[in-house]
């Protein structure tokens, strides 16, 4: 049975699929996996593009949806990239975006109801990126989609796209990995661990059993998100946006315990920004979901079960586009080039497109004019497209493995 199932030939803003019993990679299972998804465009049999959202994104990649508490950055989060006449052109492609298991925008996760009618909380099974991919494959079956024209993902969604190439190498012709990598580095792992501890040490977390209570772990979740925002911005963008400018004196006494000595010192604009973002995020997202999704991201390692990244990709006979941003220290250009080299070693046609940007990790969301052209050309022409041509990508390894694809500045305007 399914609720809101839509024929692939018709356009639908959003729906929820009941995909039946689902066994997670942890070995635990749930009786009914619900996956909330949105579709755009018309299905013609060979034009399906799956878009994988970022850590706290939703299925509404180019639309505002009809509820599910979706707000802020989770609403129409890539509407400058996906839509009629845009880089992922819904006049040409049938675009599907699914909210991943463990999230809180309509798919099964800690905040959804368990069989006894109460929210799962931390009784929900641990979730991996492999589980996301397997759930998406099952959703595609539900929609009548066989082989995908492309899987596109940014940030942790890029890891999701990579997992498709490894797990279902015959089911996707092209992958687009934007601002992502084969795994997180230790610095990011450490910061994610601190963010999770901000949640689990909030007295209102209550072991994950806070649903229906008057108080929720909003302070801990807000702090976790503040750490995330610092990770997503570059030094240059923070200096330009905030500098050392003061926004007043004191601090946010309504949010954090009063610190009398703080009244002597300036409350800086960067603090004000982070406080605002943390409070806003806590209103739209679930603390347990944040724990689950960051653990899934931290756990992902492309080479797990294989001798190397190259060995993991050896069965993939499709093509790959990698986009990285010079100001992104969350997923660096060096990490992307390492992934490109892994593709070349097993003769996966690949282009690594390096974009000059000082926006940090958020560049893939806030600079669509730099993301759209290479993605659009790749979806049509593959790595030989004019916007993504790369002298080191025509199935050979460059003499200098650290060489990057040229940035086509003529295509991009600030």
C-alpha positions in Angstrom: 0.0 0.0 0.0 1.1 3.6 -0.6 -0.3 7.0 0.4 -0.1 9.7 -2.2 1.4 7.5 -4.9 1.8 9.3 -8.2 2.1 7.9 -11.7 5.6 8.6 -13.1 4.0 10.3 -16.1 2.5 13.0 -13.9 3.9 15.9 -12.0 3.5 15.9 -8.3 4.6 18.4 -5.7 5.0 15.9 -2.8 3.8 12.5 -1.7 4.7 9.7 0.8 5.4 6.1 -0.1 4.9 3.2 2.2 7.7 0.9 1.2 6.9 -1.9 3.6 9.3 -3.7 6.0 12.8 -2.4 5.8 15.9 -3.9 7.3 18.7 -1.4 8.1 22.4 -2.2 7.8 22.5 -2.4 11.6 20.4 -5.6 11.3 17.4 -4.0 12.9 14.1 -3.5 11.0 10.9 -1.5 11.0 7.6 -2.8 9.7 6.7 0.1 7.4 9.3 2.5 6.0 7.7 5.8 5.0 9.6 7.9 2.5 8.4 11.4 1.8 9.4 12.6 -1.7 8.8 15.2 -4.3 8.8 14.9 -8.1 9.1 17.5 -10.8 8.7 17.1 -14.6 7.5 14.3 -16.8 8.8 10.8 -16.8 9.7 9.4 -20.3 11.5 6.3 -19.2 15.1 7.3 -19.4 15.2 10.9 -18.0 15.0 10.4 -14.3 17.4 12.4 -12.1 17.6 11.7 -8.4 18.7 14.7 -6.3 20.1 13.8 -2.8 19.7 16.5 -0.2 22.2 17.8 2.3 22.3 17.0 6.0 19.2 18.9 7.2 17.6 19.4 3.8 14.2 18.1 2.7 12.6 16.5 -0.3 11.4 20.0 -1.5 14.5 20.7 -3.6 12.6 23.2 -5.7 9.2 23.6 -4.0 7.8 24.7 -0.7 5.8 21.6 0.0 2.6 21.2 1.9 3.6 21.0 5.5 5.9 18.6 7.3 7.3 21.5 9.3 9.6 22.4 6.4 11.0 25.9 6.7 14.1 27.9 6.2 16.9 26.4 4.2 14.9 23.1 3.9 12.4 24.8 1.6 13.2 25.1 -2.1 16.8 24.7 -1.1 18.1 24.3 -4.7 15.4 26.2 -6.6 18.1 28.1 -8.5 19.4 24.8 -9.9 16.3 22.7 -10.3 13.3 23.9 -12.4 12.1 24.7 -15.9 14.9 26.0 -18.0 17.5 25.7 -15.1 20.6 23.6 -14.8 18.6 20.5 -13.9 15.8 21.3 -16.3 12.4 19.9 -15.3 11.3 20.4 -18.9 13.8 17.7 -19.8 14.3 15.6 -16.7 12.0 13.8 -14.3 13.5 14.9 -11.0 13.0 13.0 -7.8 14.1 14.1 -4.3 13.4 11.9 -1.2 13.7 12.8 2.4 16.2 10.3 3.9 15.3 7.8 6.6 16.2 9.2 10.0 15.2 12.8 9.0 12.1 14.6 10.2 10.4 15.9 7.1 7.9 13.1 6.6 10.2 10.0 6.3 10.5 7.4 9.0 12.8 8.6 11.7 13.1 9.2 15.5 10.3 11.7 15.5 7.9 9.5 13.5 5.4 7.1 15.1 6.5 3.6 16.0 4.0 0.7 15.9 2.8 1.5 19.5 1.8 4.9 18.4 4.5 6.8 20.2 7.5 8.5 18.5 10.4 6.1 18.0 12.9 8.4 19.7 16.3 6.6 20.1 14.6 3.2 19.6 14.7 4.0 15.9 17.4 1.8 14.3 20.8 3.4 13.5 20.9 4.8 10.0 23.7 4.8 7.4 24.1 6.4 4.1 23.8 2.9 2.6 20.3 2.8 4.1 19.5 6.0 2.4 20.6 4.6 -1.0 18.7 1.4 -0.5 15.5 3.3 0.5 15.9 5.5 -2.6 16.3 2.4 -4.8 13.1 1.0 -3.4 11.4 4.3 -3.9 12.5 4.3 -7.6 11.0 0.8 -8.0 7.8 2.1 -6.5 7.8 4.9 -9.1 8.5 2.6 -11.9 12.0 4.0 -12.5 14.7 1.5 -13.6 18.0 3.1 -14.6 18.6 6.7 -13.6 20.0 9.2 -16.0 21.9 10.8 -13.0 22.2 11.0 -9.3 23.2 14.5 -8.1 24.1 15.4 -4.5 25.7 18.2 -2.5 27.6 17.8 0.7 26.5 14.6 2.4 24.2 14.2 -0.5 27.3 13.8 -2.6 28.3 10.9 -0.5 24.9 9.5 -1.2 25.5 9.9 -4.9 28.8 8.1 -4.6 27.2 5.2 -2.7 24.8 4.8 -5.7 27.8 4.3 -8.0 29.2 1.6 -5.7 26.0 -0.1 -4.5 24.0 0.0 -7.8 26.7 0.6 -10.5 24.4 -0.6 -13.3 21.5 1.6 -12.2 22.9 5.1 -12.8 24.5 6.5 -15.9 26.1 9.6 -14.3 26.8 10.9 -10.9 27.4 14.6 -9.8 29.2 15.0 -6.5 29.2 18.6 -5.3 31.2 19.9 -2.3 31.7 16.4 -1.0 34.4 13.7 -0.5 34.9 10.0 0.0 34.9 10.5 3.8 35.2 13.1 6.5 38.5 14.1 7.9 39.3 13.9 11.6 38.8 17.7 12.2 35.2 17.5 10.9 34.6 14.2 12.8 35.7 16.0 16.0 33.5 19.0 15.5 30.5 16.7 14.7 31.2 14.8 18.0 31.1 18.1 19.9 27.9 19.1 18.2 26.2 15.8 19.2 27.4 16.2 22.8 25.8 19.6 22.9 22.5 17.9 22.3 23.0 14.8 24.5 24.2 17.0 27.5 21.1 19.2 27.3 19.0 18.3 30.3 15.9 18.4 28.2 17.2 15.7 25.8 16.2 13.1 28.4 17.9 10.2 26.6 16.0 11.1 23.4 12.6 10.8 25.1 11.4 14.4 24.9 8.5 14.1 22.6 5.3 15.4 24.1 7.2 17.2 26.9 7.0 20.9 27.6 10.7 21.4 27.2 12.8 20.1 24.3 16.6 20.1 23.9 16.5 23.3 21.8 19.5 24.9 23.5 21.7 21.9 22.7 20.4 21.6 19.2 21.0 25.3 18.6 24.6 25.0 19.8 25.1 22.0 17.5 23.8 24.0 14.6 26.1 26.9 15.5 29.1 24.6 15.2 27.8 23.5 11.9 27.5 27.0 10.6 31.1 27.8 11.6 32.1 24.7 9.6 30.1 25.8 6.6 31.7 29.3 6.3 35.2 30.2 5.3 37.5 32.6 7.2 37.2 35.0 4.3 33.4 35.0 4.3 33.2 35.4 8.0 35.6 38.3 8.0 33.6 40.0 5.2 30.2 39.3 6.8 31.0 40.1 10.4 34.5 41.2 11.1 34.9 42.1 14.8 31.9 44.4 14.8 29.8 44.6 17.9 26.1 44.2 18.0 25.7 45.6 21.5 26.6 44.5 25.0 25.8 41.5 27.1 24.6 38.5 25.2 21.5 36.5 24.8 20.3 36.2 28.3 17.0 34.8 27.1 18.8 31.8 25.6 21.8 31.0 27.7 22.6 31.3 31.5 23.3 34.9 32.5 27.0 35.7 32.7 27.3 39.0 34.6 30.9 39.6 33.4 29.7 39.4 29.8 28.0 42.7 30.2 31.3 44.4 30.1 32.3 43.0 26.7 30.8 43.5 23.3 28.2 41.1 22.0 29.6 40.7 18.5 27.7 40.4 15.2 29.1 36.9 14.6 27.6 35.8 18.0 24.3 37.4 17.1 24.2 35.6 13.7 25.0 32.2 15.3 22.4 32.7 18.1 19.8 33.6 15.5 20.6 30.6 13.3 20.7 28.2 16.2 17.3 29.4 17.5 15.7 29.3 14.1 17.0 25.8 13.3 15.7 24.4 16.6 12.3 25.5 15.6 12.3 23.4 12.4 14.5 20.4 13.1 14.5 17.4 15.4 17.4 17.0 17.8 17.4 13.2 17.6 17.4 13.4 13.8 20.5 15.6 13.9 22.2 12.9 16.0 21.2 10.2 13.5 22.1 12.1 10.4 25.5 13.4 11.5 26.5 9.8 12.6 25.5 8.5 9.2 27.7 11.1 7.5 30.6 10.5 9.9 30.4 6.8 9.4 30.6 6.9 5.6 33.8 5.7 4.0 33.8 5.0 0.2 36.5 2.4 0.6 34.7 0.4 3.4 34.7 -3.3 2.3 37.2 -2.6 -0.5 40.9 -2.3 -0.8 40.7 1.3 -1.9 38.5 4.1 -3.3 39.4 3.0 -6.8 38.4 -0.6 -6.1 35.1 0.6 -4.7 34.3 2.4 -8.0 35.7 -0.3 -10.3 32.3 -1.7 -11.2 30.8 1.7 -12.1 30.6 2.0 -15.9 29.0 5.5 -15.8 30.6 9.0 -15.7 31.3 11.4 -12.9 31.4 15.1 -12.3 33.0 16.5 -9.2 32.7 20.1 -8.1 34.8 21.6 -5.3 35.2 25.1 -4.0 38.5 26.7 -3.0 37.1 28.3 0.2 35.5 25.0 1.4 37.5 23.5 4.3 34.7 21.1 5.2 35.2 19.2 2.0 38.3 20.4 0.3 39.5 20.6 -3.3 42.3 18.2 -2.4 39.7 15.6 -1.2 37.8 16.0 -4.4 41.0 15.6 -6.5 41.8 12.5 -4.6 38.4 11.1 -5.5 38.9 12.1 -9.1 42.2 10.3 -9.1 40.5 7.2 -7.8 38.0 7.4 -10.7 40.9 7.7 -13.3 42.7 4.7 -11.9 39.8 2.5 -12.8 39.0 4.4 -16.0 35.8 6.0 -14.8 35.4 9.1 -17.1 35.5 12.0 -14.6 35.9 15.7 -14.6 36.9 17.6 -11.4 35.7 21.2 -11.7 37.3 23.6 -9.2 35.4 26.8 -8.5 37.1 29.9 -7.1 35.0 30.9 -4.2 35.4 32.5 -0.7 32.0 31.4 0.5 33.1 28.1 2.1 31.0 25.0 2.1 27.8 27.0 1.6 29.0 28.0 -1.9 27.1 25.1 -3.5 23.9 26.6 -2.2 24.6 30.3 -2.4 26.4 30.6 -5.7 24.2 28.8 -8.2 25.7 30.7 -11.1 28.9 28.8 -10.5 27.3 25.4 -10.0 24.6 25.4 -12.7 26.6 25.6 -16.0 29.0 22.6 -15.4 26.1 20.5 -14.0 23.9 21.4 -17.0 26.5 20.6 -19.5 27.5 17.3 -17.8 24.0 16.0 -17.7 23.8 16.6 -21.5 27.3 15.8 -22.7 29.1 14.0 -19.9 32.7 14.9 -19.1 33.4 16.1 -22.6 31.0 19.0 -22.2 32.5 22.4 -22.8 31.9 23.7 -19.3 33.6 20.7 -17.6 36.4 19.8 -20.0 39.4 18.6 -18.1 42.7 17.7 -19.6 43.2 15.1 -16.8 39.7 13.5 -17.2 39.8 11.7 -20.5 40.5 8.3 -18.9 44.1 9.0 -18.2 46.0 9.9 -15.1 47.7 13.3 -15.1 51.4 13.4 -14.7 50.8 15.6 -11.6 48.0 14.0 -9.6 47.3 17.3 -7.9 46.4 19.1 -11.1 42.8 20.4 -11.0 40.4 21.1 -13.8 40.5 24.7 -15.0 37.9 27.1 -13.7 36.0 28.5 -16.6 35.7 32.1 -15.5 34.0 33.2 -18.7 31.0 31.1 -17.7 30.7 32.5 -14.2 29.9 36.0 -13.2 29.7 37.3 -9.7 
